[in-house]
């Protein structure tokens, strides 16, 4: 096969799941900014990560745009795929995360990015739920934690939205994410408890279970500006799920690398941010110590995932047929 044909084939199989790397890097960046406020760590680390994350998002967006223009049928096939469909909202979530990163140095740009990201997220939510309701192809074995991304991803909107839009708009998205988190959590746990285990390629998505309560905690605290009983329920639910998955760490260490491995990053980052928030608002030493431990784990995980992704890309193992 000639080089041109290989490049063409690679573009056709560009995985939209790669946008989950932007979610992970953006969340890591927010965490380092938070750590700077909390412990006077170098601000330059967060600033460098902000530019790197923005550059990565633009690169992936250009590649996806090229795929959409040259291979629209392949994009439609991905939208109809029971698993790949759920990773499309990583694009809108990534954009909203960038809005959070740029909200202070460039508020007008951040407001534009947040508005587009929130609108696209709502569109993906409506499309995905319509697909679930009027389906002819879904089976319980297709259910996995990645199903949280299209619908429960709405719970992320208020984190930046409280500063960029009317409060009711943030409450609207928060309500969608919170209610359907409980619905989808029931479905996913039923699938995990009573059916065959997730395939190895999707096993890393188990970490997504941490994200809804952790992000829900951050959004709720941003909306009400206090740590109340409900905030603690969300936080401790996320903490329990973190402990549950940490107790099964060896199962994840034995897995080969897949792009879905980026599912480790965003949930750990959300838990780290939630713990920093608890530490700042309560002043408890325990949360302070835990937040630094989680930051070290998160940074190591993202560094390893970045290395593995670049290594796989160099070997031509990314943009290939499933």
N, C-alpha and C positions, 0 to 999 in steps of 0.2 A: 504494500500500500504506500502511495506517495505521501509526502509531508502535508500537502494541501488537504488530501482526503482525511488524513488523521486529525488535522485541526478541525475540519468540518464536523467529523464524527464526535470529537470531544465537546465542541460547542453544543451540539444537539443533546448531549447528555449532561450538560452543566446542572449540578444538583442545587435546587433552591434551598435545601437544608444547609448549605454553606452560610446562609445569612444568620444562622444561629451563632456563628463565630463572632459576628458583629454584636449580637446580644451579650455574649460572654465578655468580649473586650470592653464594650461600653460599660457594662456593670462593674468590671474590674476598675475601670477609670473612675467611675463615681465613688467606688469604695476607697481608692487612694486619695481622692479629694477629701472624703470624709475623714480618713485617717490623718490627713494633714491638719484638719481643724481640731481633731481630737488629741493628737499627740505631737504636733509640730514636725511631722515628717516633710521631706523636701516637696515643695509645691511643683517643682519641675517634672517630677515623675508623672503626676496626673496630667500636666500640660502636654507632655510628650505622648502619653497614651491617648489623649484626646485627638491629637492630629493623626496618629496612627490609625485609630478607630474610624475617623472620618474618611481617611484615604481608602481604607479597606472597604467601607460601605460604598463609596463611589465606584471603586473598581468592580465590585460584585454587581452593582446596579448596571454598569455598562455591559458587563458580560451577559447578565440576564436580559437586558434590552436587546442585545444582539441576537440572543437565542429567540426572543419573542418575534423579532423581525424576520429572521431567516427560517425558523422552525416553529411556526405558530401551532402546528398540529401536535408537536411534542409537548408544548406548554399546555395545550388543552388536555392531552393525555395525562399529564401530571396533575392537573386540576381534578380529573376524574379518578385518580388513584386513591384508594382508601387510606393510605399512609402518607404519601407525598403531599396531598392536599393540605394536611395540617401544618406543614412547614412554610407555606406561603406567607402567613401573617408575621413570620420572623422579619420580613421586609418592613412592615409598618411598625412593629415593635422596635426594630433597630432604629428607625427614623425618630420615633418618640424618645428613645434613649439618647440619641444625638441632640435632640432638642433640650433635654435635661442638662447635657454636658455644656451646651452653648448658651444656656439661659442667662448667665451672668455677663460674659464678655460680649455677646451678640443677641440681646433680647428680641429684636425684631426678626432676625433669622430664626431664632428658636421658636417664636410664636408661629411662624410660617411652617416650619418643619413639624411642630406638634399638631397643628391644624390638619395638615395633609395626612400625617400618620394616624391621627385619631379617626379621620373620615375613612381612610383605607381600611383601618382595623374594623370599623363598624361594617363596611362593605364585605370584608372577608367573613365576619361573623354571620351576617345575613345569608351569604352564599353557602357557607359550610352547614349551617343549621337547616337550610332548605334542602341541601343535599342529603343530610341525615334523615330528614322527615320523608322526603319523596324518593327514597333510594330504591334501587333494584339490585344492589351489588354488595351491601354491607352484611357482615356476619360478626358475631360476638368476638371471634378471634382477631378481628381488625382493631378492636378497642385497645388502646395503649395510652400511656400518659401524655403522648404528643397531642392527643385530642384536646388537652387543656389549652394549647396555644391559640387556636382561632377564637375561642369564646372567653375563656378565663383570662386571656391576655388583656381584655378590657379593664381588668382590675388595676393594671399598671398606669392607666391614663391620668389619674388624679395626682400622681407624684409630681409631675411638672405642670399639670393642668390647673392646680390651685393657684399658680402664679400667672398663668397665661390665658385663662378663660373664666367665664362666670362659674360660680361654685356648683350650681345645679347641673351643669354639663358634666362636671367631674363626678357628682353623685350618680348621674345616669349611668355612666360607664362602670363605676364601682359596683352598682347594684347588679348589673348584668353579670360581671365577673364573679361576684360573691355567690349569687344564687345558683348559677350554673356550675360553679366549682363543686358545690355540694351534690348536684345532680350527676355530673360526670365522674366525680370521685366514687360515687356508689357503683356506677357502671364499670369503671376501670377496676375497682377492687373485686367486684363480682367476677370479672374476667380473670383476674390474677389468682383468686382463691379457688375457683372451680373449673378452670380450663387449663390447657397446657401452658407451660412457662413461655415468656416472651422469647422470640428468637434472639440469638446473640447480637445481631445488628441493632435491635431495638432495646436491649437490656439497659444501656445507659440512660434511656428516657425515664427510667424509674426515678431518677433524681428530680425530674420535673414535678414530682409529688410535693417537693419542698416549696416550690415557687409560689403557688397560690396563697397559702397562709402567710408566708414571709412577705411577699409583695403586698398582700392584703393588709398586713400590719402597717407597712410603710405608708400606703395610700390612706388608710383610715386615720393614722396619726397626723398625716398632712392635712386631712379634712377637718379634724376636730381639735388638733393642736394640744393633745394631752394623752397620757397613758391611763386609760380607764380599764374597767373589767373586760370589755370586749377586745380591746387591744391586747391584753394579756392572754386571752383565749387564743387569738390568732398567733401570737408569738410562740406560746408554749406548744401549740399544735405543730408549728414549723420545727421547733426544737426537738420534739419527739420524733418526727419523721427524719430529721437529720441524724439523730442517734440510731434510729432503726437501720438506715442505710449505711451508716458508718460501721455498725456491728456486722455488716455483710461485706465489708470492704474487699476481702480476698476474692469474692466472686467477681468483682469489677476489675481487680488487678489482673486476673487471669484472662480477661477478654482481649482479643486482638483490637487494633485501632480501627474505628469506623468514624465517618463524619458525624454520626449521631453521638459520638463521644463528647461533642461540644455541649451536649445536654447536661454535663456535669457542671459547667462553668456558671451559667446564669443563676441557677438555684442556690449554689454555694455563695455566690456574690450577694444574692438577695438576703440570705440568712446572715451573712457578715454585716451587711448594712443595717439589717433589723437589730442586730446585737449592738452595733455602735450606737444606734438610736436609743436603745434601752439603757446603755451605759451613760449616755449624755443626759438623759431625762431623769434617771433614777439615782445616778451617782454610785451605784452598787459596784463594788470591786470585782465581783464575779463576772459581770457582763463585760467589764473592761478587759479582763484577762482573756475571756472567751473570744472577744472581738479580735484581739491581736493574733490568737491562735488560728482563727478562721481566715484572717487576712493572709497569714503565711501559707496556709493550705491552698487558698484560692489562687494566690500568685504562682505557686508551684504547679497547680493543675493547669492554669492557662498557659504557662510557659511550656509545659510538656505537650499540651494539645497543639500549640502553635508549631512546635518543632515537628511533631508527628504529621501535622497537616502539610507543612512545607516539604517534608521528606516524601510523603505520599504523592504530592503534586509533582515533585522532581522525578519520581518513578512512573508517572503516568497512571496513577491508581485512583484518581479523583473523578474525572469526567469520563466515566465508562458506564456501559449498560449494567443494570442490576443483575 
